[in-house]
Structure formats: structure tokens, C-alpha cells
């Protein structure tokens, strides 16, 4: 991989971030709604502010957020803030910044995403490869069938079903939250086990809904790989079946799945955010839901932009890693 290609991909990443930032900047300004006025008008109805005090507060916040400046000046100031990863302040939790709220919630979302994505990718591809392998026992193929049937169930619906049957009816697992009420967050085995118990249902919601897709795509790739010359040559050489399955069959069938994984990142992140809201986990999803309820527009647009930048960066990283997985690929 040469320097020219790296610079080209990084420039494309910068272009994607710039386009997303521009869209996020102009969309709220095309609307006649005033986020600051709506937020404090709602507080005034609840707290009984006088109209004069309300106008002074709105004027002060308008100046604080720089909304009293010309649009072009706001835009370039906004782009400069984005380069510094400064997404502004939260209306609901001022003076907390949007970055502070994201940093507080991102560990929960990242932990849930890492575990569920890796588990579903590994299980789905392994079951799909076994289902297409001619020498595999019949019972191993039957194991993949239930996961395929669950492919049509969205993770959101799966979460609601698990919440009702497993959590509410059977009372086997907690209904929601990151940890039990009364438990103090600390570095201890008791807290870790309690937190893990609360993560099982959200993780199952994402895993059960995505394993079937990997099974189907891997099974299709496995069937295609069986007719390749290098697989037939390995069989004629009399190599062990496990060696053929691992080194010639599974390894080559996995390569297109990595591309599919990059394309599925957006769906995976979106599903995780919605599932978090259902189970009340203190992640990005819950922060976004709270911001929507409170009309906290800076937090809403900040989280959307942060997710867009993260997905674009991950896809660029996977493109750099792909030649390392397949030595036959060379970027000219």
C-alpha cells in the first residue's frame, strides 16, 4: 500500500466528515423552529418565568451559542469547532458539553457493540461455513436453521420479546438498567457479575437478530468456494479434512464477509442505539432519547455527527486492514 493511496483515502474520509458536518449544520437552520426559545419556553411553563426574564435568558443563550452572528461566520466557526471535536453545549444540562455527555455514555455502547458484533460474526460465519461444508454432520446443519428463521425479526422487536418473556414472565433476568438499584459502581467481582447479568438481554437482542444474516451469506460463499481449483487440489492431495476446511475453505470464504461487515456497521450501530433505549442502558442511545424528549438539539446533532464520523473512520480502517488479510490484494 503506497502513500498516495493512504492520502487519497484520508482525503475521502475528510470529505465525508465535511459533508456530514455541513448537513448537520444547515438542517436545523432551515427550520423556522428556535431550539433555545422552545427549550426555555417549556421551562417557563413549568417554573413560572416572567416574559421579561425569559427574553433575557434567550438572548443570553443566543449570544453564548453564537447564534447572533451572521450565518457564514457561524458556519466557519462551527467547522473549526468540529476539527477540535467540540460539538457545543447541551441545552438541557448546561454547562455540560456534548462531548462530555458522549464520553460518559460511549463506554457502555462500545462494550455492548464489541461483544455482540464479535460474537455474532464468529458464530454466524462458523455456522454458515459448517452448513455449506459437504462433510459436516447433518445435526450441525440443523443448528443453523433457527438462527436463519430469526433473521426477519428486527433487534428492536427481539428486545421487546425477550424483555417480556424472559424478564417479565419468567423473571430470569433484570428488566433493564446497567446494574441493580443499591449496587455501588466499583472495581469488584460483585459489581462486574451484576452488570454482566443486566447486559445479557440487550446482547441477545442484537446477537439473535444478526447471526442469521451471517449464516446465510457465509453459506452462499461456502458453496461457491467448494468448486474452486485450490479446494479440489487440496482434496486430491489427500490433506486432512480439518486442514482443508480451515486453511482452504473457511479462510477464503471469510474475506468477502469482512467487506460485508464494513457495510453493515451503520445498521449494527443504529440497532444498538435503539436497543439501549429499550433496556435503559446509560449509553449513547439513552442519551439520544433523553435529548429528543427535552428538545436538546445540540446533543441530538452532536451524537448524529459523532456516529457518522466513527462509522466513516472504521470503514476507512477496514479498507487499510483488508490487504493484510488477503495478501493477493495489492493497491496500485
C-alpha positions in Angstrom: 0.0 0.0 0.0 1.6 3.3 -1.1 1.5 6.7 0.4 -0.6 8.1 -2.4 -3.5 5.7 -1.7 -3.4 6.4 2.0 -3.6 10.1 1.4 -6.4 9.6 -1.1 -8.4 7.5 1.4 -7.8 10.0 4.2 -8.9 12.9 1.9 -12.1 10.9 1.1 -12.7 10.4 4.9 -12.2 14.2 5.4 -14.7 14.8 2.6 -17.3 12.5 4.2 -16.9 14.2 7.6 -17.1 17.7 6.0 -20.3 16.7 4.1 -21.9 15.2 7.2 -20.9 18.3 9.3 -22.4 20.6 6.7 -25.7 18.7 6.6 -25.9 18.7 10.3 -25.2 22.4 10.4 -27.8 23.6 7.8 -30.7 21.2 8.5 -31.7 22.8 11.8 -31.3 26.3 10.4 -33.7 25.6 7.5 -36.4 25.0 10.1 -38.3 28.0 11.4 -38.1 26.5 14.9 -35.9 28.1 17.5 -34.4 25.3 19.7 -33.4 27.7 22.5 -36.7 29.5 22.6 -38.6 26.2 22.6 -36.5 24.8 25.4 -36.8 27.7 27.8 -40.4 28.3 26.9 -41.1 24.8 28.1 -39.1 25.5 31.3 -41.1 28.8 31.7 -44.4 26.9 31.7 -43.1 24.6 34.3 -41.3 27.1 36.5 -43.3 30.3 36.0 -40.6 32.6 34.5 -41.8 36.1 33.7 -41.8 37.1 30.0 -39.1 39.7 30.5 -36.8 37.3 32.3 -37.4 34.7 29.6 -36.4 37.0 26.8 -33.2 38.0 28.7 -32.3 34.3 29.2 -33.0 33.5 25.5 -30.9 36.5 24.4 -28.0 35.4 26.7 -28.0 31.8 25.4 -28.3 33.0 21.8 -25.1 35.1 22.3 -23.4 32.2 24.2 -24.1 29.8 21.3 -23.0 32.3 18.7 -26.4 32.4 17.0 -26.5 36.2 16.9 -23.6 36.2 14.3 -24.0 36.0 10.5 -24.7 32.5 9.1 -21.4 32.3 7.2 -19.5 33.2 10.4 -21.4 30.6 12.4 -20.6 28.0 9.7 -16.8 28.6 9.7 -16.7 28.8 13.5 -18.7 25.5 13.6 -16.2 23.8 11.2 -13.3 24.9 13.4 -15.1 23.5 16.5 -15.6 20.2 14.7 -11.9 19.9 13.9 -11.3 20.3 17.7 -14.1 17.7 18.4 -16.1 20.5 20.0 -19.8 19.8 19.4 -21.1 22.7 21.6 -23.1 22.8 24.9 -26.1 20.9 26.0 -29.3 22.9 26.4 -30.7 20.5 29.0 -27.6 20.0 31.1 -25.7 23.3 30.5 -22.8 24.0 31.1 -22.0 20.3 30.2 -20.7 20.0 26.7 -21.9 17.4 24.1 -18.5 15.8 24.2 -18.8 15.3 27.9 -22.1 13.6 27.6 -20.8 11.4 24.8 -17.7 10.4 26.7 -19.8 9.4 29.7 -22.0 7.1 27.7 -19.7 5.8 25.0 -18.1 3.0 27.2 -21.5 1.3 27.6 -22.3 1.5 23.9 -18.8 0.4 22.9 -18.8 -2.5 25.3 -22.1 -3.8 24.0 -21.2 -3.3 20.4 -17.8 -5.0 20.6 -19.2 -8.1 22.4 -22.3 -8.6 20.2 -20.6 -7.8 16.9 -17.7 -10.2 17.5 -19.9 -13.0 18.9 -22.5 -12.7 16.1 -19.8 -12.5 13.4 -17.9 -15.5 14.7 -20.9 -17.7 15.4 -22.7 -16.8 12.2 -19.8 -17.4 9.9 -18.8 -20.6 11.6 -22.3 -22.0 11.4 -22.7 -20.8 7.8 -19.4 -22.5 6.8 -20.4 -25.7 8.5 -23.8 -25.7 6.9 -22.3 -25.5 3.4 -19.4 -28.0 4.1 -20.3 -31.3 2.4 -18.5 -33.4 5.1 -20.3 -31.8 8.0 -22.7 -33.9 10.0 -26.4 -33.3 9.4 -27.1 -32.2 13.0 -24.6 -29.4 12.7 -26.6 -28.0 9.7 -29.8 -28.2 11.7 -28.3 -25.9 14.4 -28.1 -23.0 11.9 -31.8 -23.2 10.9 -33.3 -21.4 14.0 -30.9 -18.5 13.6 -31.9 -18.2 9.9 -35.6 -18.1 10.9 -34.8 -15.2 13.4 -33.2 -13.1 10.6 -36.5 -11.4 9.8 -37.0 -10.3 13.4 -35.6 -6.8 13.9 -33.4 -6.4 17.1 -35.9 -3.9 18.5 -38.7 -6.5 18.3 -36.4 -9.2 19.6 -35.5 -7.0 22.6 -39.2 -6.4 23.4 -40.0 -10.2 23.2 -37.0 -11.1 25.4 -37.9 -8.3 27.8 -41.5 -9.6 28.1 -41.0 -13.4 28.2 -37.5 -13.8 29.8 -37.5 -10.7 32.1 -41.2 -10.1 32.9 -42.9 -13.5 32.7 -40.1 -15.9 33.7 -38.2 -13.3 35.8 -34.9 -14.9 34.9 -33.0 -11.7 34.1 -33.4 -8.0 35.0 -35.8 -5.9 33.0 -33.4 -3.1 32.4 -30.7 -0.8 33.7 -27.0 -1.1 33.8 -26.8 -2.5 37.3 -29.2 -3.2 40.2 -30.5 -0.5 42.4 -28.4 -0.2 45.6 -25.3 -1.5 44.0 -22.4 0.9 44.1 -20.3 1.0 40.9 -16.8 -0.1 41.8 -14.0 -2.4 40.7 -15.2 -5.6 42.3 -16.4 -9.1 41.2 -19.9 -8.5 42.7 -20.4 -5.4 40.6 -19.0 -7.0 37.5 -21.3 -10.0 37.8 -24.3 -7.8 38.4 -23.5 -5.6 35.5 -23.0 -8.6 33.3 -26.4 -10.0 34.2 -28.0 -6.8 33.1 -26.2 -6.9 29.7 -27.4 -10.4 28.7 -30.8 -9.5 27.3 -29.6 -6.4 25.3 -26.7 -8.5 23.9 -29.1 -11.4 23.0 -31.4 -9.0 21.2 -28.5 -7.9 18.9 -26.9 -11.3 18.5 -30.1 -13.3 17.7 -31.2 -10.8 15.1 -27.9 -10.7 13.3 -26.4 -14.2 13.4 -28.8 -15.5 10.8 -27.7 -12.9 8.2 -24.1 -14.0 8.6 -25.1 -17.7 8.3 -26.9 -17.1 5.0 -24.1 -15.0 3.4 -21.4 -17.4 4.6 -23.3 -20.4 3.4 -23.6 -18.8 0.0 -19.8 -18.1 -0.1 -19.0 -21.6 1.1 -21.0 -23.2 -1.7 -19.1 -21.0 -4.2 -15.7 -21.8 -2.7 -16.3 -25.6 -3.0 -15.9 -25.5 -6.7 -12.6 -23.6 -6.7 -9.5 -25.3 -8.1 -7.4 -24.8 -4.9 -10.0 -26.6 -2.8 -10.2 -29.5 -5.3 -6.4 -29.6 -5.5 -6.1 -29.9 -1.7 -8.6 -32.7 -1.7 -6.7 -34.6 -4.4 -3.5 -34.2 -2.4 -5.2 -36.2 0.4 -5.0 -33.4 3.0 -6.9 -33.8 6.3 -10.5 -32.6 6.2 -9.9 -30.2 9.0 -6.9 -28.7 7.3 -8.9 -28.2 4.1 -11.8 -26.7 6.0 -9.7 -24.3 8.0 -7.0 -23.2 5.6 -8.5 -23.6 2.1 -12.3 -23.3 2.7 -13.0 -21.1 5.7 -10.2 -18.7 5.3 -11.0 -17.8 1.7 -14.8 -17.6 2.3 -14.3 -15.2 5.2 -12.7 -12.5 3.0 -15.9 -11.2 1.4 -17.5 -11.3 4.9 -15.1 -8.6 6.1 -16.4 -6.4 3.3 -20.0 -7.2 4.4 -19.1 -6.4 8.0 -17.9 -2.9 6.9 -21.1 -2.3 5.0 -23.2 -3.5 8.0 -21.6 -1.2 10.5 -24.2 1.5 10.2 -27.1 -1.0 10.8 -25.3 -2.5 13.8 -24.7 0.8 15.4 -28.3 2.0 14.8 -29.7 -1.2 16.2 -27.5 -1.0 19.3 -28.6 2.6 20.0 -32.3 1.7 19.8 -31.9 -1.4 21.9 -30.1 0.7 24.6 -33.2 2.9 24.8 -35.5 -0.1 25.3 -33.4 -1.6 28.2 -32.4 1.8 29.7 -28.7 1.4 29.5 -26.7 4.6 30.1 -25.2 4.5 26.6 -25.4 6.7 23.5 -28.9 5.5 22.8 -30.3 6.6 26.1 -28.5 9.9 25.9 -30.0 10.5 22.5 -33.5 9.5 23.6 -33.3 11.9 26.6 -32.1 14.7 24.3 -35.0 14.1 21.9 -37.5 14.3 24.7 -36.0 17.5 26.0 -35.6 19.1 22.6 -31.9 19.3 23.3 -30.9 19.9 19.6 -27.1 20.4 20.1 -26.9 16.9 21.8 -29.0 15.3 19.0 -27.0 16.7 16.2 -23.7 16.2 18.0 -24.4 12.5 18.6 -25.5 12.0 14.9 -22.3 13.7 13.7 -20.2 11.7 16.1 -21.7 8.4 14.9 -21.2 9.4 11.3 -17.6 10.2 11.9 -17.0 7.0 13.8 -18.5 4.8 11.1 -16.6 6.5 8.3 -13.3 6.2 10.3 -14.0 2.5 10.9 -14.7 1.8 7.2 -11.5 3.5 6.2 -9.6 1.5 8.8 -11.1 -1.8 7.5 -10.0 -0.8 4.0 -6.5 -0.4 5.1 -6.6 -3.8 7.0 -8.1 -5.8 4.1 -4.8 -6.2 2.2 -3.3 -7.6 5.3 -6.0 -10.3 5.5 -5.6 -11.2 1.8 -2.0 -10.9 0.5 -3.3 -11.3 -3.0 -4.7 -7.8 -2.9 -2.4 -5.0 -3.9 -3.4 -1.4 -4.2 -1.7 0.2 -7.1 
